[in-house]
Amino acid sequence: MRKKILITGAGGFIGSYLVEEALKQGFEVYAGVRASTNLEYLQDERINFITLNFADKEQLTKEIEEFAQINGKWDYIVHNMGITKTLDHFMFDKINFSYLKTFVDALIATSNVPERFVYMSSLSAWRSDTKELYHIDDKDHPYPSSAYGRSKFRGELYLRSLKNFPFIAMRPTGVYGPREKDYFEMIKLIKNGLDITVGFEQQYLTFIYVKDLVKAVFLALEKGRDGEGYFLTDGVEYYTQKDFRKLVSKALGKKFVLPLTVPLGLVKMVCNMSEKFASSKSVPVLNKDKFQILKQRNWTCDTSKAENDLGYVADYNLEKGINECIEWYKENGWL
């Protein structure tokens, strides 16, 4: 009998790739979506769609009970649902933490705890306040400066407070790839001949291609150790903004791009103004919480645990990922 897997946040950038891989591996796939979810990348007829009310514990408990009575419980759950930007910072805590807690509590209350629950956390939850090159690992005291990072860390703390709940936390660095929109804006800016570096002090950047993140998630379902958190990058120690610019320029065939370094103070001002005058229906790429992420200098981390426990090795370095990503953007009319 095929294993049943639920992927929440299935309509998002990462979620759609998780669904595709689950189908490829032969799972009976349940895609957690909302009524308003864009299903553009969820067209496979094998997908079973399900809507769960994470905002109402009583209703959610009823929905889980009814599903289990008919189908049996999910063998695996990948909780990928969450938000990365919002003008109302309270929403980070509500959706990224409170909805997680409500969901897990309902699974426990109905005796529908899966064999393994993978929680999509973030490197932002474990940031380092140092400006030096230093690989963040589990021994560090988490120091999330952004509301987004704090909400993800609260989720990890709650899961760790539970007894015998089989969770694994994934802590990816910046995720890019086809269908992603924020890095796309950076690529589009370079295509137009300009690249912006934030702050004059060196920034150590890391990246992970979306397909490598998905690969790591399914390795965690198979080989991960319960209660562990795995930092994830493409395995390269670090990149600089200059490295990113050169690789994107090469992939685009762009011969000249003007590099512009903007002081952190000015970036903060732009983020504040951008948020102040933003439409209530859309969140600008530059906003107050994003500034907390932009100002961090060190985005390196120790991925050895993922390599040792999961056998994780990235298939894409930044050059290979950028090339495939830009090819997709061109083919789909984004560039």
Phi and psi restraints in degrees (value plus and minus 20) as a CYANA .aco file:
   2 ARG   PHI     -90.3   -50.3
   2 ARG   PSI     124.6   164.6
   3 LYS   PHI     -94.6   -54.6
   3 LYS   PSI     120.7   160.7
   4 LYS   PHI    -114.1   -74.1
   4 LYS   PSI     112.8   152.8
   5 ILE   PHI    -149.1  -109.1
   5 ILE   PSI     114.2   154.2
   6 LEU   PHI    -126.7   -86.7
   6 LEU   PSI     109.1   149.1
   7 ILE   PHI    -138.4   -98.4
   7 ILE   PSI      90.8   130.8
   8 THR   PHI    -103.7   -63.7
   8 THR   PSI     138.5   178.5
   9 GLY   PHI      44.1    84.1
   9 GLY   PSI      12.8    52.8
  10 ALA   PHI     -88.5   -48.5
  10 ALA   PSI     -41.7    -1.7
  11 GLY   PHI    -105.0   -65.0
  11 GLY   PSI     -24.1    15.9
  12 GLY   PHI    -103.5   -63.5
  12 GLY   PSI     159.4   199.4
  13 PHE   PHI     -74.7   -34.7
  13 PHE   PSI     -77.6   -37.6
  14 ILE   PHI     -91.6   -51.6
  14 ILE   PSI     -60.3   -20.3
  15 GLY   PHI     -76.7   -36.7
  15 GLY   PSI     -60.6   -20.6
  16 SER   PHI     -85.0   -45.0
  16 SER   PSI     -54.3   -14.3
  17 TYR   PHI     -92.7   -52.7
  17 TYR   PSI     -55.0   -15.0
  18 LEU   PHI     -82.6   -42.6
  18 LEU   PSI     -61.8   -21.8
  19 VAL   PHI     -83.0   -43.0
  19 VAL   PSI     -64.9   -24.9
  20 GLU   PHI     -79.6   -39.6
  20 GLU   PSI     -63.7   -23.7
  21 GLU   PHI     -88.4   -48.4
  21 GLU   PSI     -58.9   -18.9
  22 ALA   PHI     -81.7   -41.7
  22 ALA   PSI     -60.9   -20.9
  23 LEU   PHI     -84.4   -44.4
  23 LEU   PSI     -62.2   -22.2
  24 LYS   PHI     -81.4   -41.4
  24 LYS   PSI     -55.3   -15.3
  25 GLN   PHI    -106.5   -66.5
  25 GLN   PSI     -17.8    22.2
  26 GLY   PHI      67.8   107.8
  26 GLY   PSI      -5.2    34.8
  27 PHE   PHI     -93.8   -53.8
  27 PHE   PSI     136.7   176.7
  28 GLU   PHI    -104.9   -64.9
  28 GLU   PSI      88.4   128.4
  29 VAL   PHI    -119.6   -79.6
  29 VAL   PSI     108.6   148.6
  30 TYR   PHI    -135.0   -95.0
  30 TYR   PSI     100.7   140.7
  31 ALA   PHI    -121.6   -81.6
  31 ALA   PSI      94.1   134.1
  32 GLY   PHI     -98.0   -58.0
  32 GLY   PSI      97.6   137.6
  33 VAL   PHI    -155.4  -115.4
  33 VAL   PSI     149.8   189.8
  34 ARG   PHI    -126.9   -86.9
  34 ARG   PSI     149.2   189.2
  35 ALA   PHI     -81.2   -41.2
  35 ALA   PSI     -50.0   -10.0
  36 SER   PHI    -112.8   -72.8
  36 SER   PSI     -16.8    23.2
  37 THR   PHI     -85.0   -45.0
  37 THR   PSI     114.9   154.9
  38 ASN   PHI     -98.0   -58.0
  38 ASN   PSI      99.6   139.6
  39 LEU   PHI    -119.1   -79.1
  39 LEU   PSI       1.5    41.5
  40 GLU   PHI     -74.2   -34.2
  40 GLU   PSI     -59.3   -19.3
  41 TYR   PHI    -123.9   -83.9
  41 TYR   PSI      -2.1    37.9
  42 LEU   PHI    -147.1  -107.1
  42 LEU   PSI      41.0    81.0
  43 GLN   PHI    -120.4   -80.4
  43 GLN   PSI     -28.8    11.2
  44 ASP   PHI     -84.4   -44.4
  44 ASP   PSI     110.1   150.1
  45 GLU   PHI     -89.4   -49.4
  45 GLU   PSI     -31.9     8.1
  46 ARG   PHI    -100.9   -60.9
  46 ARG   PSI     -29.4    10.6
  47 ILE   PHI     -95.6   -55.6
  47 ILE   PSI     112.5   152.5
  48 ASN   PHI    -121.0   -81.0
  48 ASN   PSI      98.2   138.2
  49 PHE   PHI    -110.7   -70.7
  49 PHE   PSI     122.1   162.1
  50 ILE   PHI    -163.3  -123.3
  50 ILE   PSI     118.4   158.4
  51 THR   PHI    -133.2   -93.2
  51 THR   PSI     104.2   144.2
  52 LEU   PHI    -138.4   -98.4
  52 LEU   PSI     119.6   159.6
  53 ASN   PHI    -112.6   -72.6
  53 ASN   PSI      67.1   107.1
  54 PHE   PHI     -90.0   -50.0
  54 PHE   PSI     -35.6     4.4
  55 ALA   PHI    -102.9   -62.9
  55 ALA   PSI     -32.4     7.6
  56 ASP   PHI    -150.2  -110.2
  56 ASP   PSI      85.4   125.4
  57 LYS   PHI     -81.9   -41.9
  57 LYS   PSI     -60.7   -20.7
  58 GLU   PHI     -83.4   -43.4
  58 GLU   PSI     -65.8   -25.8
  59 GLN   PHI     -86.4   -46.4
  59 GLN   PSI     -61.7   -21.7
  60 LEU   PHI     -82.8   -42.8
  60 LEU   PSI     -62.6   -22.6
  61 THR   PHI     -79.1   -39.1
  61 THR   PSI     -63.2   -23.2
  62 LYS   PHI     -83.3   -43.3
  62 LYS   PSI     -62.4   -22.4
  63 GLU   PHI     -84.3   -44.3
  63 GLU   PSI     -61.7   -21.7
  64 ILE   PHI     -86.8   -46.8
  64 ILE   PSI     -62.5   -22.5
  65 GLU   PHI     -81.0   -41.0
  65 GLU   PSI     -65.2   -25.2
  66 GLU   PHI     -85.3   -45.3
  66 GLU   PSI     -60.2   -20.2
  67 PHE   PHI     -82.8   -42.8
  67 PHE   PSI     -66.3   -26.3
  68 ALA   PHI     -85.0   -45.0
  68 ALA   PSI     -56.0   -16.0
  69 GLN   PHI     -83.2   -43.2
  69 GLN   PSI     -54.2   -14.2
  70 ILE   PHI    -109.5   -69.5
  70 ILE   PSI     -62.6   -22.6
  71 ASN   PHI    -132.5   -92.5
  71 ASN   PSI     -32.8     7.2
  72 GLY   PHI      65.0   105.0
  72 GLY   PSI     145.5   185.5
  73 LYS   PHI     -97.1   -57.1
  73 LYS   PSI     141.6   181.6
  74 TRP   PHI     -90.2   -50.2
  74 TRP   PSI     116.5   156.5
  75 ASP   PHI     -95.0   -55.0
  75 ASP   PSI     -58.7   -18.7
  76 TYR   PHI    -153.1  -113.1
  76 TYR   PSI     127.2   167.2
  77 ILE   PHI    -152.1  -112.1
  77 ILE   PSI     110.2   150.2
  78 VAL   PHI    -131.0   -91.0
  78 VAL   PSI      87.5   127.5
  79 HIS   PHI    -109.5   -69.5
  79 HIS   PSI      71.5   111.5
  80 ASN   PHI    -121.3   -81.3
  80 ASN   PSI     -24.6    15.4
  81 MET   PHI     -86.3   -46.3
  81 MET   PSI     118.8   158.8
  82 GLY   PHI     147.4   187.4
  82 GLY   PSI     153.1   193.1
  83 ILE   PHI    -142.4  -102.4
  83 ILE   PSI     127.3   167.3
  84 THR   PHI    -127.7   -87.7
  84 THR   PSI     -34.1     5.9
  85 LYS   PHI    -173.7  -133.7
  85 LYS   PSI     123.8   163.8
  86 THR   PHI    -183.7  -143.7
  86 THR   PSI     131.4   171.4
  87 LEU   PHI    -100.4   -60.4
  87 LEU   PSI     -41.9    -1.9
  88 ASP   PHI    -122.6   -82.6
  88 ASP   PSI      80.2   120.2
  89 HIS   PHI     -83.3   -43.3
  89 HIS   PSI     -39.9     0.1
  90 PHE   PHI     -81.5   -41.5
  90 PHE   PSI     -49.2    -9.2
  91 MET   PHI     -87.9   -47.9
  91 MET   PSI     -47.0    -7.0
  92 PHE   PHI     -78.4   -38.4
  92 PHE   PSI     -69.7   -29.7
  93 ASP   PHI     -86.7   -46.7
  93 ASP   PSI     -59.3   -19.3
  94 LYS   PHI     -84.8   -44.8
  94 LYS   PSI     -69.9   -29.9
  95 ILE   PHI    -104.9   -64.9
  95 ILE   PSI     -63.6   -23.6
  96 ASN   PHI     -98.5   -58.5
  96 ASN   PSI     -48.7    -8.7
  97 PHE   PHI    -130.4   -90.4
  97 PHE   PSI     -77.7   -37.7
  98 SER   PHI     -81.5   -41.5
  98 SER   PSI     -61.7   -21.7
  99 TYR   PHI     -84.8   -44.8
  99 TYR   PSI     -58.3   -18.3
 100 LEU   PHI     -80.1   -40.1
 100 LEU   PSI     -69.0   -29.0
 101 LYS   PHI     -80.0   -40.0
 101 LYS   PSI     -65.4   -25.4
 102 THR   PHI     -80.3   -40.3
 102 THR   PSI     -62.0   -22.0
 103 PHE   PHI     -84.0   -44.0
 103 PHE   PSI     -70.4   -30.4
 104 VAL   PHI     -84.2   -44.2
 104 VAL   PSI     -61.6   -21.6
 105 ASP   PHI     -80.0   -40.0
 105 ASP   PSI     -59.5   -19.5
 106 ALA   PHI     -89.7   -49.7
 106 ALA   PSI     -57.6   -17.6
 107 LEU   PHI     -82.3   -42.3
 107 LEU   PSI     -62.4   -22.4
 108 ILE   PHI     -88.6   -48.6
 108 ILE   PSI     -64.7   -24.7
 109 ALA   PHI     -82.5   -42.5
 109 ALA   PSI     -50.7   -10.7
 110 THR   PHI    -118.4   -78.4
 110 THR   PSI     -13.8    26.2
 111 SER   PHI      38.4    78.4
 111 SER   PSI      19.6    59.6
 112 ASN   PHI    -138.3   -98.3
 112 ASN   PSI      14.3    54.3
 113 VAL   PHI     -86.2   -46.2
 113 VAL   PSI     109.3   149.3
 114 PRO   PHI     -96.2   -56.2
 114 PRO   PSI     151.8   191.8
 115 GLU   PHI     -81.8   -41.8
 115 GLU   PSI     -54.6   -14.6
 116 ARG   PHI    -173.8  -133.8
 116 ARG   PSI     117.7   157.7
 117 PHE   PHI    -141.9  -101.9
 117 PHE   PSI      92.3   132.3
 118 VAL   PHI    -117.8   -77.8
 118 VAL   PSI     103.5   143.5
 119 TYR   PHI    -125.6   -85.6
 119 TYR   PSI     104.6   144.6
 120 MET   PHI    -102.9   -62.9
 120 MET   PSI      76.8   116.8
 121 SER   PHI    -112.5   -72.5
 121 SER   PSI    -166.4  -126.4
 122 SER   PHI    -184.5  -144.5
 122 SER   PSI     131.3   171.3
 123 LEU   PHI     -81.0   -41.0
 123 LEU   PSI     -45.9    -5.9
 124 SER   PHI     -80.6   -40.6
 124 SER   PSI     -43.4    -3.4
 125 ALA   PHI     -98.0   -58.0
 125 ALA   PSI     -32.9     7.1
 126 TRP   PHI    -149.2  -109.2
 126 TRP   PSI      16.2    56.2
 127 ARG   PHI     -86.2   -46.2
 127 ARG   PSI     137.5   177.5
 128 SER   PHI    -127.4   -87.4
 128 SER   PSI     122.1   162.1
 129 ASP   PHI    -109.4   -69.4
 129 ASP   PSI     -15.4    24.6
 130 THR   PHI    -100.1   -60.1
 130 THR   PSI     131.7   171.7
 131 LYS   PHI    -117.1   -77.1
 131 LYS   PSI     -21.5    18.5
 132 GLU   PHI    -109.6   -69.6
 132 GLU   PSI     140.4   180.4
 133 LEU   PHI     -90.5   -50.5
 133 LEU   PSI      93.9   133.9
 134 TYR   PHI    -173.0  -133.0
 134 TYR   PSI     108.7   148.7
 135 HIS   PHI    -104.4   -64.4
 135 HIS   PSI      91.5   131.5
 136 ILE   PHI     -85.3   -45.3
 136 ILE   PSI     116.1   156.1
 137 ASP   PHI    -165.8  -125.8
 137 ASP   PSI    -195.2  -155.2
 138 ASP   PHI     -84.3   -44.3
 138 ASP   PSI     -40.8    -0.8
 139 LYS   PHI     -95.8   -55.8
 139 LYS   PSI     -36.0     4.0
 140 ASP   PHI     -97.0   -57.0
 140 ASP   PSI     129.5   169.5
 141 HIS   PHI    -100.0   -60.0
 141 HIS   PSI     100.4   140.4
 142 PRO   PHI     -76.8   -36.8
 142 PRO   PSI     118.0   158.0
 143 TYR   PHI    -159.6  -119.6
 143 TYR   PSI      41.0    81.0
 144 PRO   PHI     -91.0   -51.0
 144 PRO   PSI     104.8   144.8
 145 SER   PHI    -115.4   -75.4
 145 SER   PSI     -41.9    -1.9
 146 SER   PHI    -113.1   -73.1
 146 SER   PSI     133.6   173.6
 147 ALA   PHI     -82.7   -42.7
 147 ALA   PSI     -56.1   -16.1
 148 TYR   PHI     -80.6   -40.6
 148 TYR   PSI     -70.5   -30.5
 149 GLY   PHI     -81.1   -41.1
 149 GLY   PSI     -60.7   -20.7
 150 ARG   PHI     -84.7   -44.7
 150 ARG   PSI     -57.6   -17.6
 151 SER   PHI     -86.7   -46.7
 151 SER   PSI     -57.8   -17.8
 152 LYS   PHI     -88.8   -48.8
 152 LYS   PSI     -59.0   -19.0
 153 PHE   PHI     -86.9   -46.9
 153 PHE   PSI     -58.6   -18.6
 154 ARG   PHI     -80.6   -40.6
 154 ARG   PSI     -56.9   -16.9
 155 GLY   PHI     -81.9   -41.9
 155 GLY   PSI     -64.7   -24.7
 156 GLU   PHI     -82.9   -42.9
 156 GLU   PSI     -63.6   -23.6
 157 LEU   PHI     -79.7   -39.7
 157 LEU   PSI     -62.3   -22.3
 158 TYR   PHI     -84.9   -44.9
 158 TYR   PSI     -65.5   -25.5
 159 LEU   PHI     -80.8   -40.8
 159 LEU   PSI     -56.5   -16.5
 160 ARG   PHI     -91.7   -51.7
 160 ARG   PSI     -40.4    -0.4
 161 SER   PHI     -98.5   -58.5
 161 SER   PSI     -32.9     7.1
 162 LEU   PHI    -106.6   -66.6
 162 LEU   PSI     127.0   167.0
 163 LYS   PHI    -114.2   -74.2
 163 LYS   PSI     108.6   148.6
 164 ASN   PHI      41.9    81.9
 164 ASN   PSI      10.4    50.4
 165 PHE   PHI    -118.5   -78.5
 165 PHE   PSI      99.8   139.8
 166 PRO   PHI    -100.9   -60.9
 166 PRO   PSI      50.4    90.4
 167 PHE   PHI    -123.3   -83.3
 167 PHE   PSI     136.8   176.8
 168 ILE   PHI    -155.8  -115.8
 168 ILE   PSI     114.8   154.8
 169 ALA   PHI    -124.1   -84.1
 169 ALA   PSI     109.3   149.3
 170 MET   PHI    -121.4   -81.4
 170 MET   PSI     111.1   151.1
 171 ARG   PHI    -141.8  -101.8
 171 ARG   PSI      52.5    92.5
 172 PRO   PHI     -94.2   -54.2
 172 PRO   PSI     131.5   171.5
 173 THR   PHI     -97.8   -57.8
 173 THR   PSI    -180.5  -140.5
 174 GLY   PHI     -79.6   -39.6
 174 GLY   PSI     104.4   144.4
 175 VAL   PHI    -120.9   -80.9
 175 VAL   PSI     108.2   148.2
 176 TYR   PHI    -151.0  -111.0
 176 TYR   PSI     148.5   188.5
 177 GLY   PHI     130.4   170.4
 177 GLY   PSI     157.0   197.0
 178 PRO   PHI     -74.5   -34.5
 178 PRO   PSI     122.0   162.0
 179 ARG   PHI      65.9   105.9
 179 ARG   PSI     -35.6     4.4
 180 GLU   PHI     -99.4   -59.4
 180 GLU   PSI     123.8   163.8
 181 LYS   PHI    -128.8   -88.8
 181 LYS   PSI     -49.3    -9.3
 182 ASP   PHI     -93.8   -53.8
 182 ASP   PSI     -68.6   -28.6
 183 TYR   PHI     -85.0   -45.0
 183 TYR   PSI     -50.2   -10.2
 184 PHE   PHI     -77.8   -37.8
 184 PHE   PSI     -58.8   -18.8
 185 GLU   PHI     -83.5   -43.5
 185 GLU   PSI     -56.5   -16.5
 186 MET   PHI     -86.9   -46.9
 186 MET   PSI     -61.5   -21.5
 187 ILE   PHI     -84.4   -44.4
 187 ILE   PSI     -62.2   -22.2
 188 LYS   PHI     -84.3   -44.3
 188 LYS   PSI     -57.3   -17.3
 189 LEU   PHI     -83.9   -43.9
 189 LEU   PSI     -62.2   -22.2
 190 ILE   PHI     -85.2   -45.2
 190 ILE   PSI     -58.7   -18.7
 191 LYS   PHI     -78.8   -38.8
 191 LYS   PSI     -54.0   -14.0
 192 ASN   PHI    -104.5   -64.5
 192 ASN   PSI     -15.3    24.7
 193 GLY   PHI      76.0   116.0
 193 GLY   PSI      -7.1    32.9
 194 LEU   PHI    -156.6  -116.6
 194 LEU   PSI     119.6   159.6
 195 ASP   PHI    -153.7  -113.7
 195 ASP   PSI     110.7   150.7
 196 ILE   PHI    -129.7   -89.7
 196 ILE   PSI     106.4   146.4
 197 THR   PHI    -123.2   -83.2
 197 THR   PSI     112.9   152.9
 198 VAL   PHI    -115.2   -75.2
 198 VAL   PSI      94.4   134.4
 199 GLY   PHI      64.7   104.7
 199 GLY   PSI     131.1   171.1
 200 PHE   PHI    -107.9   -67.9
 200 PHE   PSI     -41.5    -1.5
 201 GLU   PHI     -98.4   -58.4
 201 GLU   PSI     125.7   165.7
 202 GLN   PHI     -76.1   -36.1
 202 GLN   PSI     115.6   155.6
 203 GLN   PHI    -134.7   -94.7
 203 GLN   PSI     107.4   147.4
 204 TYR   PHI    -119.7   -79.7
 204 TYR   PSI      89.1   129.1
 205 LEU   PHI    -122.7   -82.7
 205 LEU   PSI     129.6   169.6
 206 THR   PHI    -153.3  -113.3
 206 THR   PSI     137.3   177.3
 207 PHE   PHI    -161.2  -121.2
 207 PHE   PSI     139.9   179.9
 208 ILE   PHI    -163.9  -123.9
 208 ILE   PSI     111.3   151.3
 209 TYR   PHI     -94.2   -54.2
 209 TYR   PSI     123.3   163.3
 210 VAL   PHI     -77.0   -37.0
 210 VAL   PSI     -56.5   -16.5
 211 LYS   PHI     -88.6   -48.6
 211 LYS   PSI     -51.3   -11.3
 212 ASP   PHI     -91.6   -51.6
 212 ASP   PSI     -57.7   -17.7
 213 LEU   PHI     -82.3   -42.3
 213 LEU   PSI     -65.0   -25.0
 214 VAL   PHI     -81.7   -41.7
 214 VAL   PSI     -62.0   -22.0
 215 LYS   PHI     -76.3   -36.3
 215 LYS   PSI     -65.4   -25.4
 216 ALA   PHI     -84.4   -44.4
 216 ALA   PSI     -58.5   -18.5
 217 VAL   PHI     -80.7   -40.7
 217 VAL   PSI     -65.2   -25.2
 218 PHE   PHI     -95.3   -55.3
 218 PHE   PSI     -46.9    -6.9
 219 LEU   PHI     -86.6   -46.6
 219 LEU   PSI     -57.6   -17.6
 220 ALA   PHI     -85.9   -45.9
 220 ALA   PSI     -58.5   -18.5
 221 LEU   PHI     -81.2   -41.2
 221 LEU   PSI     -54.3   -14.3
 222 GLU   PHI    -107.7   -67.7
 222 GLU   PSI     -62.0   -22.0
 223 LYS   PHI    -143.2  -103.2
 223 LYS   PSI     -28.9    11.1
 224 GLY   PHI     -84.9   -44.9
 224 GLY   PSI     137.5   177.5
 225 ARG   PHI    -119.0   -79.0
 225 ARG   PSI     109.1   149.1
 226 ASP   PHI     -76.8   -36.8
 226 ASP   PSI     117.6   157.6
 227 GLY   PHI      65.6   105.6
 227 GLY   PSI     -20.5    19.5
 228 GLU   PHI    -114.2   -74.2
 228 GLU   PSI     137.8   177.8
 229 GLY   PHI    -141.8  -101.8
 229 GLY   PSI     118.0   158.0
 230 TYR   PHI    -140.0  -100.0
 230 TYR   PSI      98.6   138.6
 231 PHE   PHI     -97.4   -57.4
 231 PHE   PSI     119.9   159.9
 232 LEU   PHI    -156.9  -116.9
 232 LEU   PSI     106.8   146.8
 233 THR   PHI    -158.5  -118.5
 233 THR   PSI    -189.7  -149.7
 234 ASP   PHI    -106.7   -66.7
 234 ASP   PSI     -14.9    25.1
 235 GLY   PHI      72.1   112.1
 235 GLY   PSI     -30.9     9.1
 236 VAL   PHI    -100.9   -60.9
 236 VAL   PSI     117.1   157.1
 237 GLU   PHI     -75.1   -35.1
 237 GLU   PSI     -70.4   -30.4
 238 TYR   PHI    -188.8  -148.8
 238 TYR   PSI     141.0   181.0
 239 TYR   PHI    -142.5  -102.5
 239 TYR   PSI     146.8   186.8
 240 THR   PHI    -135.1   -95.1
 240 THR   PSI     149.1   189.1
 241 GLN   PHI     -82.0   -42.0
 241 GLN   PSI     -52.7   -12.7
 242 LYS   PHI     -83.2   -43.2
 242 LYS   PSI     -61.5   -21.5
 243 ASP   PHI     -80.5   -40.5
 243 ASP   PSI     -65.7   -25.7
 244 PHE   PHI     -80.3   -40.3
 244 PHE   PSI     -66.7   -26.7
 245 ARG   PHI     -80.0   -40.0
 245 ARG   PSI     -64.2   -24.2
 246 LYS   PHI     -84.7   -44.7
 246 LYS   PSI     -62.1   -22.1
 247 LEU   PHI     -88.3   -48.3
 247 LEU   PSI     -60.5   -20.5
 248 VAL   PHI     -87.6   -47.6
 248 VAL   PSI     -63.5   -23.5
 249 SER   PHI     -80.2   -40.2
 249 SER   PSI     -62.5   -22.5
 250 LYS   PHI     -83.4   -43.4
 250 LYS   PSI     -64.4   -24.4
 251 ALA   PHI     -85.7   -45.7
 251 ALA   PSI     -51.3   -11.3
 252 LEU   PHI    -107.7   -67.7
 252 LEU   PSI     -30.6     9.4
 253 GLY   PHI      50.9    90.9
 253 GLY   PSI       8.1    48.1
 254 LYS   PHI    -108.9   -68.9
 254 LYS   PSI      99.0   139.0
 255 LYS   PHI    -101.4   -61.4
 255 LYS   PSI     -52.0   -12.0
 256 PHE   PHI    -156.8  -116.8
 256 PHE   PSI     109.7   149.7
 257 VAL   PHI    -152.7  -112.7
 257 VAL   PSI     111.1   151.1
 258 LEU   PHI    -103.4   -63.4
 258 LEU   PSI      94.9   134.9
 259 PRO   PHI    -102.2   -62.2
 259 PRO   PSI     113.8   153.8
 260 LEU   PHI    -151.3  -111.3
 260 LEU   PSI     100.7   140.7
 261 THR   PHI    -116.3   -76.3
 261 THR   PSI     105.8   145.8
 262 VAL   PHI    -131.7   -91.7
 262 VAL   PSI     109.4   149.4
 263 PRO   PHI     -79.5   -39.5
 263 PRO   PSI     127.4   167.4
 264 LEU   PHI     -77.6   -37.6
 264 LEU   PSI     -57.7   -17.7
 265 GLY   PHI     -80.4   -40.4
 265 GLY   PSI     -60.4   -20.4
 266 LEU   PHI     -91.1   -51.1
 266 LEU   PSI     -58.5   -18.5
 267 VAL   PHI     -81.7   -41.7
 267 VAL   PSI     -61.7   -21.7
 268 LYS   PHI     -81.2   -41.2
 268 LYS   PSI     -61.9   -21.9
 269 MET   PHI     -83.2   -43.2
 269 MET   PSI     -63.2   -23.2
 270 VAL   PHI     -84.2   -44.2
 270 VAL   PSI     -62.6   -22.6
 271 CYS   PHI     -81.8   -41.8
 271 CYS   PSI     -62.0   -22.0
 272 ASN   PHI     -84.8   -44.8
 272 ASN   PSI     -64.4   -24.4
 273 MET   PHI     -89.0   -49.0
 273 MET   PSI     -59.3   -19.3
 274 SER   PHI     -80.8   -40.8
 274 SER   PSI     -61.6   -21.6
 275 GLU   PHI     -90.7   -50.7
 275 GLU   PSI     -58.9   -18.9
 276 LYS   PHI     -81.3   -41.3
 276 LYS   PSI     -59.3   -19.3
 277 PHE   PHI    -123.2   -83.2
 277 PHE   PSI      -7.6    32.4
 278 ALA   PHI     -92.6   -52.6
 278 ALA   PSI     132.3   172.3
 279 SER   PHI     -91.1   -51.1
 279 SER   PSI     127.5   167.5
 280 SER   PHI     -87.5   -47.5
 280 SER   PSI     -35.2     4.8
 281 LYS   PHI    -113.4   -73.4
 281 LYS   PSI     -30.1     9.9
 282 SER   PHI    -162.6  -122.6
 282 SER   PSI     124.1   164.1
 283 VAL   PHI    -123.3   -83.3
 283 VAL   PSI     103.0   143.0
 284 PRO   PHI     -86.8   -46.8
 284 PRO   PSI     132.1   172.1
 285 VAL   PHI     -79.0   -39.0
 285 VAL   PSI     -61.0   -21.0
 286 LEU   PHI    -114.5   -74.5
 286 LEU   PSI      96.5   136.5
 287 ASN   PHI    -168.5  -128.5
 287 ASN   PSI     156.0   196.0
 288 LYS   PHI     -81.4   -41.4
 288 LYS   PSI     -62.6   -22.6
 289 ASP   PHI     -91.8   -51.8
 289 ASP   PSI     -54.5   -14.5
 290 LYS   PHI     -82.4   -42.4
 290 LYS   PSI     -52.8   -12.8
 291 PHE   PHI     -81.3   -41.3
 291 PHE   PSI     -58.1   -18.1
 292 GLN   PHI     -80.5   -40.5
 292 GLN   PSI     -51.2   -11.2
 293 ILE   PHI    -100.1   -60.1
 293 ILE   PSI     -61.4   -21.4
 294 LEU   PHI     -84.5   -44.5
 294 LEU   PSI     -53.4   -13.4
 295 LYS   PHI     -98.8   -58.8
 295 LYS   PSI     -36.0     4.0
 296 GLN   PHI     -86.1   -46.1
 296 GLN   PSI     115.0   155.0
 297 ARG   PHI    -111.4   -71.4
 297 ARG   PSI     -53.1   -13.1
 298 ASN   PHI    -131.6   -91.6
 298 ASN   PSI      93.7   133.7
 299 TRP   PHI    -139.1   -99.1
 299 TRP   PSI      10.8    50.8
 300 THR   PHI    -117.2   -77.2
 300 THR   PSI     135.2   175.2
 301 CYS   PHI    -174.1  -134.1
 301 CYS   PSI     145.0   185.0
 302 ASP   PHI    -111.8   -71.8
 302 ASP   PSI      93.0   133.0
 303 THR   PHI    -120.3   -80.3
 303 THR   PSI      -9.9    30.1
 304 SER   PHI     -82.3   -42.3
 304 SER   PSI     -52.5   -12.5
 305 LYS   PHI     -84.9   -44.9
 305 LYS   PSI     -61.3   -21.3
 306 ALA   PHI     -85.4   -45.4
 306 ALA   PSI     -57.2   -17.2
 307 GLU   PHI     -87.7   -47.7
 307 GLU   PSI     -62.9   -22.9
 308 ASN   PHI     -96.0   -56.0
 308 ASN   PSI     -66.2   -26.2
 309 ASP   PHI     -96.1   -56.1
 309 ASP   PSI     -63.5   -23.5
 310 LEU   PHI    -119.0   -79.0
 310 LEU   PSI     -37.8     2.2
 311 GLY   PHI      53.5    93.5
 311 GLY   PSI       6.6    46.6
 312 TYR   PHI     -96.8   -56.8
 312 TYR   PSI     105.3   145.3
 313 VAL   PHI    -157.5  -117.5
 313 VAL   PSI     105.7   145.7
 314 ALA   PHI     -85.5   -45.5
 314 ALA   PSI     122.0   162.0
 315 ASP   PHI    -108.8   -68.8
 315 ASP   PSI     -37.6     2.4
 316 TYR   PHI    -143.5  -103.5
 316 TYR   PSI     101.7   141.7
 317 ASN   PHI    -105.8   -65.8
 317 ASN   PSI     159.4   199.4
 318 LEU   PHI     -83.8   -43.8
 318 LEU   PSI     -58.3   -18.3
 319 GLU   PHI     -83.2   -43.2
 319 GLU   PSI     -68.3   -28.3
 320 LYS   PHI     -83.6   -43.6
 320 LYS   PSI     -61.6   -21.6
 321 GLY   PHI     -85.6   -45.6
 321 GLY   PSI     -63.9   -23.9
 322 ILE   PHI     -81.6   -41.6
 322 ILE   PSI     -62.9   -22.9
 323 ASN   PHI     -81.0   -41.0
 323 ASN   PSI     -66.0   -26.0
 324 GLU   PHI     -87.9   -47.9
 324 GLU   PSI     -57.9   -17.9
 325 CYS   PHI     -84.6   -44.6
 325 CYS   PSI     -68.5   -28.5
 326 ILE   PHI     -86.1   -46.1
 326 ILE   PSI     -56.0   -16.0
 327 GLU   PHI     -80.4   -40.4
 327 GLU   PSI     -61.5   -21.5
 328 TRP   PHI     -86.1   -46.1
 328 TRP   PSI     -63.9   -23.9
 329 TYR   PHI     -78.0   -38.0
 329 TYR   PSI     -59.8   -19.8
 330 LYS   PHI     -89.0   -49.0
 330 LYS   PSI     -66.4   -26.4
 331 GLU   PHI     -83.0   -43.0
 331 GLU   PSI     -49.8    -9.8
 332 ASN   PHI    -120.5   -80.5
 332 ASN   PSI      -6.3    33.7
 333 GLY   PHI      54.6    94.6
 333 GLY   PSI      -3.0    37.0
 334 TRP   PHI    -100.4   -60.4
 334 TRP   PSI     -52.5   -12.5
